[in-house]
Amino acid sequence: MSITDMDSLILEASTQSIPLLLNLAACQLKDGQFQGAIDASTMVLKKEPNNIKALFRRGKVMFISFRSVSKSVFNRRIC
């Protein structure tokens, strides 16, 4: 079962699932599975829109993605 398939199940789960999802997002971030980290963080934010850790982890993925895109654009302009 993928993370997105579990979306409805997790929304119904107790608040104990939030730390698990945050840990999952952190592990996926370290492993380079950026979409999974975004999905897990978004699930937390659906239950708690102001969750700092979820916002941070999702923002970190976006920063890493932006940085890699801007490097490739910069390298293309130099060559």
C-alpha positions as protocol buffer text, in pm:
chain_id: "A"
residue {
  index: 1
  type: MET
  ca { x: 0 y: 0 z: 0 }
}
residue {
  index: 2
  type: SER
  ca { x: 153 y: 334 z: -100 }
}
residue {
  index: 3
  type: ILE
  ca { x: 151 y: 647 z: 111 }
}
residue {
  index: 4
  type: THR
  ca { x: -114 y: 818 z: -98 }
}
residue {
  index: 5
  type: ASP
  ca { x: -340 y: 512 z: -73 }
}
residue {
  index: 6
  type: MET
  ca { x: -313 y: 533 z: 304 }
}
residue {
  index: 7
  type: ASP
  ca { x: -425 y: 896 z: 305 }
}
residue {
  index: 8
  type: SER
  ca { x: -785 y: 830 z: 407 }
}
residue {
  index: 9
  type: LEU
  ca { x: -683 y: 573 z: 668 }
}
residue {
  index: 10
  type: ILE
  ca { x: -437 y: 807 z: 834 }
}
residue {
  index: 11
  type: LEU
  ca { x: -681 y: 1097 z: 845 }
}
residue {
  index: 12
  type: GLU
  ca { x: -911 y: 875 z: 1050 }
}
residue {
  index: 13
  type: ALA
  ca { x: -631 y: 756 z: 1278 }
}
residue {
  index: 14
  type: SER
  ca { x: -559 y: 902 z: 1617 }
}
residue {
  index: 15
  type: THR
  ca { x: -310 y: 1180 z: 1676 }
}
residue {
  index: 16
  type: GLN
  ca { x: -51 y: 912 z: 1750 }
}
residue {
  index: 17
  type: SER
  ca { x: -1 y: 875 z: 1376 }
}
residue {
  index: 18
  type: ILE
  ca { x: 136 y: 1230 z: 1346 }
}
residue {
  index: 19
  type: PRO
  ca { x: 479 y: 1158 z: 1505 }
}
residue {
  index: 20
  type: LEU
  ca { x: 506 y: 844 z: 1292 }
}
residue {
  index: 21
  type: LEU
  ca { x: 436 y: 1039 z: 973 }
}
residue {
  index: 22
  type: LEU
  ca { x: 686 y: 1308 z: 1073 }
}
residue {
  index: 23
  type: ASN
  ca { x: 952 y: 1042 z: 1130 }
}
residue {
  index: 24
  type: LEU
  ca { x: 862 y: 882 z: 798 }
}
residue {
  index: 25
  type: ALA
  ca { x: 901 y: 1218 z: 624 }
}
residue {
  index: 26
  type: ALA
  ca { x: 1241 y: 1271 z: 789 }
}
residue {
  index: 27
  type: CYS
  ca { x: 1363 y: 926 z: 682 }
}
residue {
  index: 28
  type: GLN
  ca { x: 1240 y: 972 z: 327 }
}
residue {
  index: 29
  type: LEU
  ca { x: 1405 y: 1312 z: 311 }
}
residue {
  index: 30
  type: LYS
  ca { x: 1740 y: 1165 z: 417 }
}
residue {
  index: 31
  type: ASP
  ca { x: 1695 y: 881 z: 168 }
}
residue {
  index: 32
  type: GLY
  ca { x: 1624 y: 1120 z: -119 }
}
residue {
  index: 33
  type: GLN
  ca { x: 1262 y: 1010 z: -161 }
}
residue {
  index: 34
  type: PHE
  ca { x: 1136 y: 1365 z: -187 }
}
residue {
  index: 35
  type: GLN
  ca { x: 783 y: 1294 z: -309 }
}
residue {
  index: 36
  type: GLY
  ca { x: 727 y: 1055 z: -20 }
}
residue {
  index: 37
  type: ALA
  ca { x: 849 y: 1317 z: 227 }
}
residue {
  index: 38
  type: ILE
  ca { x: 611 y: 1572 z: 77 }
}
residue {
  index: 39
  type: ASP
  ca { x: 320 y: 1324 z: 91 }
}
residue {
  index: 40
  type: ALA
  ca { x: 382 y: 1231 z: 456 }
}
residue {
  index: 41
  type: SER
  ca { x: 420 y: 1597 z: 558 }
}
residue {
  index: 42
  type: THR
  ca { x: 104 y: 1692 z: 371 }
}
residue {
  index: 43
  type: MET
  ca { x: -92 y: 1422 z: 553 }
}
residue {
  index: 44
  type: VAL
  ca { x: 16 y: 1572 z: 885 }
}
residue {
  index: 45
  type: LEU
  ca { x: -75 y: 1920 z: 766 }
}
residue {
  index: 46
  type: LYS
  ca { x: -425 y: 1801 z: 676 }
}
residue {
  index: 47
  type: LYS
  ca { x: -479 y: 1719 z: 1044 }
}
residue {
  index: 48
  type: GLU
  ca { x: -267 y: 2000 z: 1190 }
}
residue {
  index: 49
  type: PRO
  ca { x: -225 y: 2287 z: 942 }
}
residue {
  index: 50
  type: ASN
  ca { x: 28 y: 2471 z: 1162 }
}
residue {
  index: 51
  type: ASN
  ca { x: 252 y: 2177 z: 1248 }
}
residue {
  index: 52
  type: ILE
  ca { x: 601 y: 2325 z: 1247 }
}
residue {
  index: 53
  type: LYS
  ca { x: 789 y: 2002 z: 1177 }
}
residue {
  index: 54
  type: ALA
  ca { x: 568 y: 1913 z: 881 }
}
residue {
  index: 55
  type: LEU
  ca { x: 602 y: 2265 z: 739 }
}
residue {
  index: 56
  type: PHE
  ca { x: 979 y: 2251 z: 788 }
}
residue {
  index: 57
  type: ARG
  ca { x: 1019 y: 1912 z: 621 }
}
residue {
  index: 58
  type: ARG
  ca { x: 804 y: 2005 z: 324 }
}
residue {
  index: 59
  type: GLY
  ca { x: 988 y: 2335 z: 291 }
}
residue {
  index: 60
  type: LYS
  ca { x: 1324 y: 2158 z: 306 }
}
residue {
  index: 61
  type: VAL
  ca { x: 1225 y: 1933 z: 15 }
}
residue {
  index: 62
  type: MET
  ca { x: 1117 y: 2236 z: -184 }
}
residue {
  index: 63
  type: PHE
  ca { x: 1444 y: 2414 z: -106 }
}
residue {
  index: 64
  type: ILE
  ca { x: 1651 y: 2113 z: -214 }
}
residue {
  index: 65
  type: SER
  ca { x: 1448 y: 2084 z: -533 }
}
residue {
  index: 66
  type: PHE
  ca { x: 1483 y: 2456 z: -609 }
}
residue {
  index: 67
  type: ARG
  ca { x: 1857 y: 2446 z: -541 }
}
residue {
  index: 68
  type: SER
  ca { x: 1913 y: 2154 z: -779 }
}
residue {
  index: 69
  type: VAL
  ca { x: 1705 y: 2320 z: -1052 }
}
residue {
  index: 70
  type: SER
  ca { x: 1884 y: 2653 z: -1014 }
}
residue {
  index: 71
  type: LYS
  ca { x: 2225 y: 2478 z: -1030 }
}
residue {
  index: 72
  type: SER
  ca { x: 2132 y: 2309 z: -1356 }
}
residue {
  index: 73
  type: VAL
  ca { x: 2009 y: 2638 z: -1503 }
}
residue {
  index: 74
  type: PHE
  ca { x: 2327 y: 2813 z: -1389 }
}
residue {
  index: 75
  type: ASN
  ca { x: 2548 y: 2537 z: -1536 }
}
residue {
  index: 76
  type: ARG
  ca { x: 2359 y: 2551 z: -1865 }
}
residue {
  index: 77
  type: ARG
  ca { x: 2415 y: 2926 z: -1895 }
}
residue {
  index: 78
  type: ILE
  ca { x: 2790 y: 2898 z: -1832 }
}
residue {
  index: 79
  type: CYS
  ca { x: 2849 y: 2626 z: -2092 }
}
